[in-house]
Amino acid sequence: MALKEKSISLNLMGLLALEKRLVLEDENHAFIRRKRLSAQAGIGGEEILQRAFKLNKFNHEYEIIHDLHLDANSKFQIDTVYFTPSYVMVLEMKNIAGKVRFEMNPRQMKRTLLSGQVDAFDCPGIQVEKNIMLLKEWLFDRGFDLPVYGAVLFARSSTIFENEPPFKVMFPSELPVYLRKIHQPGKEMDRGTFQLLARELIESHIVFNPFPICRNYKIELEQILTGVECKQCLELGMKKVKKGWICSQCGFIDRHAHRDTLVEWFMLFGGELTNRECRRFLGIDNAQLATRLLEGANLIPYGNNKGRKYGMDLLTFFGENR
């Protein structure tokens, strides 16, 4: 059991909301779609790694932390940290299909698909080296003396490497044997210090907040489609009726459809939501109706009467306030 499992991907949730509402003709649409696909592939790879750990047990003491965000003069994120009383292992996961080639000067990873399409990526070895360096600094600043190793894991055993990478690469199935080999009995910190390290790593974790997602990609208000989404057919533009919201496309009725749409507004734009902006985004005209919907949406009110605005703590809402 990991000390910290992979948490819900707030970044992916934000990208899904942005891709769905970004005007289709917008020049950023293809870029946002690629970012979303990359985020989904990354999650798939990390789930494969989690399964590999759950299927294997080790006869030495160890802990596992997934998706760890720390700060050592600069912030950094590690897909998975595996640590024992004798060493720390930094793991970077890649879920990439096709043929992979590692280029030098400059360092880069190129992937060729069966279709012949060639894509270039940042070299994952650089990411691992950076994380090793920063984690060593983090450990040193807190008085922990452990060697730190690193490796890049490719989720798909069908991935073909066209040349030998200048850093440690393996598939998840190889990892358990490798971890057993580098374990060094006799060169271990005591149990109390090991438990202290585990506690400090967890307590130092910084929750990553990708919101507001539009600001990150320099997307303006006018580029975003408005309207309440139908959960049945996924069309935007549900109409407000006495029973709730009705979809003009499929006839589906949802009493609380506006709530998810309001959450999306905060994911996209953040800040404080006014009555006027609420009406614009939900597609309604009645200010009193907008007030009732806002008051019933469990938001954080600021100000009084006509000047009242509403905020939302998305990290708490998604259970990520830790």
N, C-alpha and C positions, 0 to 999 in steps of 0.2 A: 504494500500500500504506500503510495507516494505521500510525502508530507504536504505537497501541494499539487493537485491535478491541474491539467490544462483548463483554464477558465473559459467562460463564454467569450467568443470573439466579438468584442464591441466594434472593432474596426470593420469586420465583415458585415455586421448588422448595419453600420453606417453606409458602407459601400452599396449594399443591396437597396437601401432606401434611396440613395443618390442615383443609382443606375435606373431605378424604376421611375423616378420623377424628373430626371434630366431630359430636356427636350430632345427627341430622337435625332433631330437634324443638327444638334449641337456638336461642334468640332471635338469636344472633350469626351463624347460618348464612348468611342472605341477605346480610349485610354482608360476610362473608369471601368469598362467591362474587363479589360486585361488585369487591372488591379484586383477586381473582385474574383476573377478566376484564379489568380495567383494566391489570394488569401484562402480560397476554398481548397486549393491543392495543398497548401501548407498545413491546413487543419487535418486533411486526410492523411498526410505523412506522419503527423504527430500522433494520430490515433493508432497507426500501425506500430509506432515505437512504444506507445503505452501498452499495447497488447503483448509486445515482445517481453517487456519487463514483467508483466503479470504472469506470463507462462514460465518464467525462470526464477528460481530462488538461488541465493548465494549463501555459502557457509561462513561468510564473514559479515560483520556489521556494516550496514550501509543505509543511506537515505537517498531519495529521489525527489527532486523539485522540478516541476514542469513550468515553463513560461515564467521565468524569473526576471524581474526588472530591478536593477540596482543602480546606485550612483557612486562612482569613484572619481570625483572631480568632473566626470561627464557621465551621462546616463547611458546604460546599455541593457540589452535584452538577450537572454540565453534561452534557447528552445528547451533544453533539458540539462540539469546539473545532477550528476551521479557522484556521490562522495562517500568515502570510507574514512576510518581513522588514519589511513596512510596516504591517501591521494584524493584529488578532485578531478572529475572528467567533465569537460564541456562538450556538449553534443549539439550540432547544427543539423536540422533535418531538411532534406530536399525531396520533393515529390515530382520528379521530372521524367517524362517518357522520351524515348528516342535514343539517338547516339549523342554522346557527350564528349567534347574535346576541351582541354584546358590550355589556354594560350598564355604566353609570357610576354612581358614588355610591350604593352601593359597586360597585367594579369586579368584574365577574363574567362568566362565559361560560355561555350557555344553549344547549342543543342540543335540537331538536325532531325526533323520528323520524316516519316516514310514518304510524305508528300513532297519532300525536298525543301520545305520551309526551314530557314535557319534563323534562330533567335539567339541573341546575346544577353548574358546575365552578369551581374557582379560576381566575382570569384568568391565562392563560399569559404575558401581557405583564408581569405583576408578577414572575413567576419569572425572565424574561429580564432585566428591569431589575435585580433583586437580584443575579443572577449576574454581570452586567456590572460592577456596583458592587464586588462582592467580588473579582472577577478583577482589576480595576484596582488594588485595594488589594494583592492578592497580587503583582502585577507591580511596583508602586511599592516595596514592601518589599524587593524583590530587585534594584532598580536598573534595571528594564526600562521603557523609555519607548515605548509603542505605543498608538495609538488602539484602543479596543475597541467593536465594533459587535455588534448582536444581531438575531435574527429568529426568528419562530415558523413552523415548517413543518408544514403539514397533509398527511398522507400520501395522502389520497384526493382526487383531482381532482374527484370527484363531490360533495364537500362544498360546500354553498351558503352564502354569507355574506349575511345579511339586512341588514347595515349595515357601514360601513367601520370597521375596527378602528383604535384610536388608537396602533398600533404596527406594525412591519413584519411582514407575513404573506405567505407564498408557498407554492407547491407545489414538491416536489423537482425537477421538470423546469425550474423557473425559476432554481434556485440557481446553476448554473454561469455563466450569463450575468451574474447579479448580482455574483458574486464577481470576475469579470473586470473589471466596470465600476468597482468600488471600489478595485482594485489601483492603487497610486500609485508608479510607477517613479521613481527618484531620491530618494525619501524613505524609504530603507531602512536598517536596521541591517546591519552587516557580517556576513559568513557565519559567523565564529567566534562572535559574540554570538547569532546566530540558533540555531546548534547548541547553544549553552549553554542557551538558553531551552527548547529542545525537551527537553534532558536533564533540566533542573530540573523541568519539568512532569511528566515520567514518573516521576522519582524521588520527587516529592512526592505522587503519587497515593496515596490512602488506601483500602485495600480495605474495602468496605462489608460489615459482618457483621450480617445481620438476625436471627441466632439468639440465644437461643431464641425462636421465633416466638410461642409461647403467651404469654410474658411481655409481648410488644409489644401484644397485643390483650386482655390480662387474662383469658385463658382458664385455667380451673382443671383440675387432674388429672382430676377426676370427669367433666368434660365431653368427654373424649377416649375414643374407642373403642379397645379393645385387640385383640390378635390378629395373627398372621402373615398377610400378604397373599399371595394366589395371583396370580402374574403372568399366568396364563392367563385367568381369569374375573374377577379383581380382588376376589373375596370375601375378607373377613377371617375368620380362625379356622382356619387350617390346623393339622392335628394332627401331632405328632411321631411318626415311625415309624423303624424301623431304617434304611431307605433315605434318610431325610431328613424331608421334610414332605409330607403328602398333603392335598389339598383334598377336603373332603367333598361339595362341590358338583359339581365336574367331574372329580375323580379325578387331577388333575395332580400329579406328584411333582417336588419341587425340593429338592435336597440342601442348598442354602445359602440358602433363603428367609428364614431368620431374620436374615441379615446386613443386608439392606435395611431390615428392621423396626427393628433396633437403630439404624441411621443415622437413621431417622425419629424415634426416641425422642430422640436428641440434638438434632435440628433443632427438635423441639417443646418440650423441657424443658431441655436443656442440663445443665451441672453434672456430677455424678458419679453413675454408675449402680451400684446395689447388686444383690446376688444376688437379694434378695427382690423388688425392683422389676422386675428382668429377668424373673423367673418370672411376675409379675403381667401384664406387658405381652405376653410371648410366649404366655401361656396354658399353662404347664407347672407341674408340682408338684415335680419332682425337683431338689434343690439342687445335687447333683453334676453333673447334666446341664447345668444353667444355668452352672456354673463352666466346664465344657468348652466350651460355646458362646461364653462371654465370652472365654476364653483364646484361642480360635481365631479371634476376630473382629478381630484387629489393633488392639485398643484400648490405651489408656495405663493401666496398673495403678497404683493408689495403695494403700499399706498392705500388710499381710500377713494370711494365714490368714482367719479369719472376718470380720475388719474390712476386707477388701480391697474397694475400689471401682474403677470404671473410668471413664475419660474419653475424649474424642475431639476432635481438632483438625479441625473441619469445613472450615476454610479450606484446610488442607493436603490434606485428603481430596478436596476438589473442585478442587484445583489452583489455588486463588485466593490463595496465600500470596505475593503480590508487590505 
